[in-house]
């Protein structure tokens, strides 16, 4: 975990991001039973063929750098580029079809319990 609960901390969200990697690079910033704040760095990796995320929590996703395409099991797709976000309700089956090729895509993902 990058940040410690109950401590004032400061830093740069993009520090420690490698320029290239064979797989996605994940960093948890905050992790509790109610919320997970995570940085994901992709280098052209899509979700595995036939795989669908089905999260127990809602997911608010921001693209900080790069671009990606998110598809839902109903066929609807969303193209996201730098500065854009997508809110995904709990159990909305989705996958990442693609991310920027030849450069990194940096995602900020906030997973939260829905009431």
Backbone torsions as a table, in degrees:
resi	resn	phi	psi	omega
1	UNK	NA	134.3	-176.2
2	UNK	-77.5	-45.4	-178.8
3	UNK	-108.0	145.4	178.7
4	UNK	-98.0	131.3	179.1
5	UNK	-59.0	136.0	176.4
6	UNK	82.3	6.2	179.0
7	UNK	-118.2	140.3	171.8
8	UNK	-77.5	125.4	179.2
9	UNK	-139.4	154.9	179.3
10	UNK	-139.4	153.1	178.4
11	UNK	179.7	-169.5	179.3
12	UNK	-114.7	124.2	-177.6
13	UNK	-57.8	-26.6	-176.6
14	UNK	-94.0	-3.1	176.6
15	UNK	-64.4	140.7	175.8
16	UNK	79.6	11.8	178.5
17	UNK	-89.2	115.8	178.2
18	UNK	-67.3	153.2	-178.7
19	UNK	-75.0	-24.5	175.4
20	UNK	-155.1	153.8	-176.1
21	UNK	-161.3	147.2	-178.6
22	UNK	-74.8	-24.5	-179.8
23	UNK	-128.5	172.6	175.4
24	UNK	-63.6	149.5	-177.4
25	UNK	-115.0	115.5	-175.2
26	UNK	-111.8	138.6	175.2
27	UNK	-135.3	121.6	173.9
28	UNK	-83.8	130.1	177.1
29	UNK	-95.8	-45.0	177.3
30	UNK	-139.4	136.6	177.4
31	UNK	-140.9	114.4	175.5
32	UNK	-133.4	179.5	177.4
33	UNK	-67.8	-23.4	-177.3
34	UNK	-98.3	-26.3	-174.8
35	UNK	-148.2	145.0	171.5
36	UNK	-130.3	125.3	175.4
37	UNK	-113.7	121.4	-169.0
38	UNK	-136.1	144.0	171.0
39	UNK	-104.7	130.8	175.1
40	UNK	-121.1	130.9	176.9
41	UNK	-116.4	121.8	-179.1
42	UNK	-110.9	149.8	177.5
43	UNK	-128.0	54.1	-180.0
44	UNK	91.8	0.8	-177.0
45	UNK	-77.7	128.7	169.4
46	UNK	-92.5	173.1	169.9
47	UNK	-64.9	151.9	177.7
48	UNK	-57.5	146.5	-179.8
49	UNK	-53.4	128.5	178.1
50	UNK	79.6	-0.8	-178.0
51	UNK	-91.8	138.3	176.7
52	UNK	-128.9	130.4	171.8
53	UNK	-72.2	139.9	176.6
54	UNK	-140.7	78.1	-171.7
55	UNK	-79.3	144.2	176.6
56	UNK	-69.9	-25.1	-177.7
57	UNK	-112.5	160.6	170.2
58	UNK	-67.9	159.8	-177.5
59	UNK	-138.1	121.4	174.7
60	UNK	-106.1	117.1	-173.1
61	UNK	-114.7	130.5	175.4
62	UNK	-118.7	140.0	171.1
63	UNK	-96.1	116.4	-179.5
64	UNK	-88.2	-37.5	179.4
65	UNK	-146.0	146.7	175.9
66	UNK	85.1	-150.0	-177.4
67	UNK	-161.4	158.6	178.6
68	UNK	-158.3	164.5	177.3
69	UNK	-124.1	125.5	178.7
70	UNK	-110.3	131.2	179.4
71	UNK	-116.6	141.7	175.2
72	UNK	-103.8	159.2	-175.1
73	UNK	-66.6	-8.9	174.4
74	UNK	-88.7	2.5	178.3
75	UNK	94.0	-11.6	179.1
76	UNK	-70.5	134.1	177.9
77	UNK	-121.5	152.3	177.6
78	UNK	-128.7	126.0	174.5
79	UNK	-91.6	121.7	-179.5
80	UNK	-117.9	134.1	175.1
81	UNK	-128.8	178.8	-175.0
82	UNK	-45.0	125.6	177.2
83	UNK	92.2	-11.5	-177.9
84	UNK	-90.0	157.2	179.1
85	UNK	-135.2	164.3	177.9
86	UNK	-144.6	127.8	175.2
87	UNK	-98.9	125.1	-176.0
88	UNK	-116.8	114.0	179.4
89	UNK	-63.8	157.3	175.4
90	UNK	-54.2	141.0	176.9
91	UNK	64.8	13.9	171.3
92	UNK	-82.2	106.4	-176.0
93	UNK	-66.8	127.7	-176.9
94	UNK	-149.8	166.0	177.8
95	UNK	-149.3	161.3	174.6
96	UNK	-96.9	114.0	-179.6
97	UNK	-74.5	-38.4	-178.9
98	UNK	-163.9	158.3	170.2
99	UNK	-130.9	172.1	-177.2
100	UNK	-53.2	133.1	179.1
101	UNK	-90.4	133.3	176.8
102	UNK	80.9	1.5	176.1
103	UNK	-152.9	165.4	-175.3
104	UNK	-83.2	150.1	168.9
105	UNK	-117.5	124.4	-179.6
106	UNK	-108.2	121.6	-179.3
107	UNK	-109.1	140.5	166.7
108	UNK	-108.1	118.6	-177.7
109	UNK	-116.8	126.3	176.9
110	UNK	-117.4	110.2	177.8
111	UNK	-95.6	131.7	-173.9
112	UNK	-140.4	150.0	174.3
113	UNK	-74.6	132.6	176.1
114	UNK	-90.7	138.8	178.8
115	UNK	-94.7	NA	NA
